[in-house]
Amino acid sequence: MGFLSEIVLPNGYPVRHVTAGGALSFDGRGWPWEWPHRLLGRLDPSAFDANITKTIQWDPVIGNLDLRKPWTYIPAFPTSCVRYFGERGVVNKVGHSNPGFFWWYNTIGKTDKLKRYKLVPSIYGTKEELLKMGSLLNGLDLIAVQLIVSCPNIQDGQLDPETIYDIVYSFRLVCRHPIFLKLSAAQPYEKIAGATWSEVSAYTINSVPFSHAYPKGSLVKTPVAWLEKRVGAGGGGISGVPAQPWNFPMVAKIKVAAPKANVIASSVMGYDDIRVVRNLGAGAIAHGTSFIFNPADPNRWVARDLKEQSLT
């Protein structure tokens, strides 16, 4: 029996469940605190059709997360750049901490990890940098490449739909791989989807910028306010259940703006949420924040979903 909800990429690869950008680090094995769950079999990266990497850039970037300092990333610490927020939600102000494109390309992309963990590199940068990375990625056998044109932790100003189309179209001309385009609720995403759907294989959905959900003057304050004061660039991104009022409707609105578009839904925090976003038009599911609360949950949901869809 065929799968009732999936996205088939131009290269013929089917996508049903993926891990969201950075959920399992740069190499698909997970972050150090997730390794025990992977070794015990509670977290199995191979169960997902693709694992989208943490975002990489042309040059290395020092962000707000330092793996040598647990107090910078464990949500319970007030000094963390990832803090619990609301019901099963988090606000993150990780930034684009990454060792740079060539580090990823040589130490991960050109190794057996690429296929073993079914990696989709997520890249961010200027148009020139994106085109250089896209051209070099032709040398790898990839499922897809994710382009970031939105980030709640980087204050570069909003790109207009015409500029985004130009970036996507130019990227498609130099890169042979299918494109995942990551959008944010704070962007004019309906216009962007309407302009770019013919060049994009699937849209993924970013965390919700805190300032978009709670504008200046709101009584609700970001839990990373101290970090916002120190480094600027907004109050972080909201994910998990508190992001659903923005990210779930995005699925349906993108489908209305571009009926032939494929959407990979985010902010899924329970098995029932899978059905909700599919009813809104999602062709696939990205699992991200749920790993923070219980690293075993996404694998359980995927196994149950595959079983109920009569696939083994």
Stockholm file with secondary structure:
# STOCKHOLM 1.0

chainA/1-312         MGFLSEIVLPNGYPVRHVTAGGALSFDGRGWPWEWPHRLLGRLDPSAFDANITKTIQWDPVIGNLDLRKPWTYIPAFPTSCVRYFGERGVVNKVGHSNPGFFWWYNTIGKTDKLKRYKLVPSIYGTKEELLKMGSLLNGLDLIAVQLIVSCPNIQDGQLDPETIYDIVYSFRLVCRHPIFLKLSAAQPYEKIAGATWSEVSAYTINSVPFSHAYPKGSLVKTPVAWLEKRVGAGGGGISGVPAQPWNFPMVAKIKVAAPKANVIASSVMGYDDIRVVRNLGAGAIAHGTSFIFNPADPNRWVARDLKEQSLT
#=GR chainA/1-312 SS CCCSSCEECTTSCEESEEECTTTTTTTSSCCGGGHHHHHTTSSCGGGSSEEECCCBCSSCBCCSCCTTCGGGTCTTSTTCSEEECSTTEEEECCCCCBCCHHHHIIIIITSTHHHHTTEECEECSCHHHHHHHHHHHTTSCCSCEEEECCCTTCCSCCCCHHHHHHHHHHHHHHCCSCEEEEECTTSCHHHHHHHHTTTCSEEEECCEEHHHHSCTTCSCCCTTHHHHHHHCSCSCEEEEGGGHHHHHHHHHHHHHHCTTCCEEECCCCSHHHHHHHHHTTCSEEEECTHHHHCTTHHHHHHHHHHHHTTCC
#=GC SS_cons         CCCSSCEECTTSCEESEEECTTTTTTTSSCCGGGHHHHHTTSSCGGGSSEEECCCBCSSCBCCSCCTTCGGGTCTTSTTCSEEECSTTEEEECCCCCBCCHHHHIIIIITSTHHHHTTEECEECSCHHHHHHHHHHHTTSCCSCEEEECCCTTCCSCCCCHHHHHHHHHHHHHHCCSCEEEEECTTSCHHHHHHHHTTTCSEEEECCEEHHHHSCTTCSCCCTTHHHHHHHCSCSCEEEEGGGHHHHHHHHHHHHHHCTTCCEEECCCCSHHHHHHHHHTTCSEEEECTHHHHCTTHHHHHHHHHHHHTTCC
//
